[in-house]
Amino acid sequence: MSKKVDFNKSIQGLSLADLQARLEEDKLRLKKLEFAHAISPLENPMSIRSLRKDIARVQTAVKQKQAEA
């Protein structure tokens, strides 16, 4: 649970442009992880799930910032 709280605190201070850049980076990392997992199983396949959740949290923060503006 603390990872979620720490992650939310770290993205709250970012601007909209920074959030969108982070979103694109995370999506690219997810594609690479999924590709690597398709070739040979990852040591920790749960990392894919946690990255997907992080992407969803960033997307939520982006939508909140857009609603404020």
C-alpha positions as CSV (number, residue, x, y, z in Angstrom):
1,M,0.0,0.0,0.0
2,S,2.9,2.4,0.7
3,K,4.1,2.1,-2.9
4,K,0.7,3.4,-4.1
5,V,0.8,6.3,-1.7
6,D,4.4,7.2,-2.6
7,F,3.7,7.0,-6.3
8,N,0.7,9.3,-6.0
9,K,2.7,11.8,-4.0
10,S,5.5,11.7,-6.6
11,I,3.2,12.4,-9.5
12,Q,1.1,15.1,-7.8
13,G,3.8,17.7,-8.1
14,L,4.3,17.2,-11.8
15,S,3.0,19.4,-14.5
16,L,0.7,18.2,-17.3
17,A,3.5,18.0,-19.8
18,D,5.7,16.1,-17.4
19,L,2.8,13.7,-16.7
20,Q,2.2,13.1,-20.4
21,A,6.0,12.5,-20.9
22,R,6.0,10.0,-18.1
23,L,2.9,8.3,-19.5
24,E,4.6,7.8,-22.9
25,E,7.8,6.4,-21.2
26,D,5.8,4.0,-19.1
27,K,3.8,2.8,-22.1
28,L,7.1,2.1,-24.0
29,R,8.5,0.3,-20.9
30,L,5.3,-1.8,-20.8
31,K,5.6,-2.8,-24.5
32,K,9.3,-3.8,-24.0
33,L,8.4,-5.9,-20.9
34,E,5.5,-7.6,-22.7
35,F,7.7,-8.3,-25.7
36,A,10.5,-9.7,-23.4
37,H,7.9,-11.8,-21.6
38,A,6.6,-13.3,-24.9
39,I,10.1,-14.4,-25.9
40,S,11.1,-15.8,-22.6
41,P,9.3,-15.7,-19.2
42,L,10.3,-12.8,-17.0
43,E,11.7,-13.6,-13.6
44,N,8.9,-11.5,-12.0
45,P,5.8,-11.4,-14.3
46,M,4.0,-9.3,-11.6
47,S,6.1,-6.3,-12.8
48,I,3.9,-6.1,-15.9
49,R,0.8,-5.8,-13.7
50,S,2.3,-3.2,-11.4
51,L,3.4,-1.1,-14.4
52,R,-0.1,-1.3,-15.9
53,K,-1.5,0.0,-12.6
54,D,1.1,2.8,-12.6
55,I,0.1,3.8,-16.1
56,A,-3.6,3.9,-15.0
57,R,-2.6,6.1,-12.0
58,V,-0.7,8.5,-14.3
59,Q,-3.6,8.6,-16.8
60,T,-6.0,9.5,-13.9
61,A,-3.6,12.3,-12.8
62,V,-3.5,13.6,-16.4
63,K,-7.3,13.7,-16.6
64,Q,-7.5,15.5,-13.2
65,K,-5.0,18.1,-14.4
66,Q,-6.9,18.6,-17.6
67,A,-10.2,19.1,-15.7
68,E,-8.6,21.7,-13.5
69,A,-7.3,23.7,-16.5
